[in-house]
Amino acid sequence: MILNLGNEESVMFKILNKKVLHENILQFTLEAPLIARKAEPGQFVVLRVNEYGERVPLIIADFDREKGTIDIIFMVIGASTTVLASLNAGDSILDLVGPLGKKQILDLIWEL
């Protein structure tokens, strides 16, 4: 990640790992230490791949505060997710905002 100091440099979010989970379903691990530090279960991020892309909301599937990473999982179903899927480890995403939304804790109640 490049920090934005006095608008001299832009912030980019590096893709550390790309994993194909199933046909058209991918998982990215992104370098996002500020988001990882505050992420809670059930929250999401909004990303924009490049200056021409639309804003895409995606759930934070996992996060690692120590490593400063978040994982997102998405299905390739439109133009923006097709562009996102074309990126590889080492590439960067232009905009990433989050964590957004309220944390969600699911209490499972089992009835027999």
Protein Blocks (a to p, Z undefined) as FASTA:
>chain_A
ZZdehhlaccddddfbdcdfbghiacdddddfklmmmgcehiacdddfblmbccdddddf
bdcfknopacdddddfbfklmmmmmpcehiacfbdcddedjdddddddddZZ
